[in-house]
Amino acid sequence: MKKDSNIKHHSIHRALLILFFGFFAAIAGLSAESTKPDGLDISIRYYNQAIYTVDSDIELRVSIRNTSTTEQRFRLADHRQFTVAIEARTPENTIVPHSRSFLDVQSMNQPVFFREISLEPGEEYSFIERLDRHVEIDTPGVYVLQAVFTPMLSSRGGDQATRMRSNRLTLTLRPPTAQLEAAIVAAEQEVRSQLLRQDLSPDRTVEHLVESRQRQQWERFFLYLDVESIMLRNPRLERQFRNSSPQQRTEMIERYMELMRQQETEDEILQIPQSFRMLQTEYTPTDGSVVVEKRFAFPTYTEIKEYTYYLRRLDSHWVVYDYSVRNLGTE
């Protein structure tokens, strides 16, 4: 009876040992997926960061760096998805499904060819990877990207090879280009419809012009400015304009407006003053002039200039068609 008891006790003890080691084996298996290999670090960033739309070609720069004091090696597969897989998640932490390209590679029935990369301490290996080779996102919104690095390659059977994760990148996707352009055009039309010219006095017209420039409000700035006349102050452009067709003239004006927006012209009318004050206003029913003192702040001094704006009346409003500038010194 005592012998049976010892056998029973030995069996229970053995079963507990099996459960004990089985439990830690499971933990070790889970840890293998998330443990960071000593000395290797992976990071991702946008290769050519831009405003991305759903139909954009998004490229990521993947960098693997040896942060240890000894040589480190990893395997880079010809199909890089076996070495680095890029995941995308929604703000709700929902994983975006892999793309067809990624699934096709993972399901290939052929050997995985690779080359072994050796990194000395401090060395880094980088390559460019297209996002659509990993995930396919067709809905505008905000996503979080992260790369999963498997130094010794992942298998198609979902092995427990050591893996590590990169930093996270936030990706904001706008609607497709065509929809975005349509939205921009609609917004611009809405702005223009609200920017109806008012019957302002000459001094108020100039005040509106200067304040619009101070606030970087280009549509309002152009509202009371005769861009064609300002452009033709340039003798070269005046000759080109005179020899152009009506369509070409329209294109020249539009192009000049864009150059003004980019501040790539020499027009002093574009300079932004720290402050200004009206000095004098004179006008007849058809023409007028307004003199303005402008102050431009610099680190060690203030430059003072006197601008004279020349206006003419068109229909029910005034427009600036010319100007002159006189330097008044500094203080």
Secondary structure, 3 states (H helix, E strand, C coil): CHHHHHHHHHHHHHHHHHHHHHHHHHHHHHHHHHCCCCCEEEEEEECCCCCEECCCCCEEEEEEEECCCCCEEEEEECCHHHCEEEEEECCCCCECCECHHHHHHHCCCCCCCEEEEEECCCCEEEEEEEHHHCECCCCCEEEEEEEEECCCCCCCCCCCCCCEEEEEEEEEEECCHHHHHHHHHHHHHHHHHHCCCCCCCHHHHHHHHHHHHHCCCHHHHHHCECHHHHHCCCHHHHHHHHCCCHHHHHHHHHHHHHHHHCCCCCCHHHCCCCEEEEEEEEECCCEEEEEEEEEEECCCCEEEEEEEEEEEEECCEEEEEEEEEEEEEEC
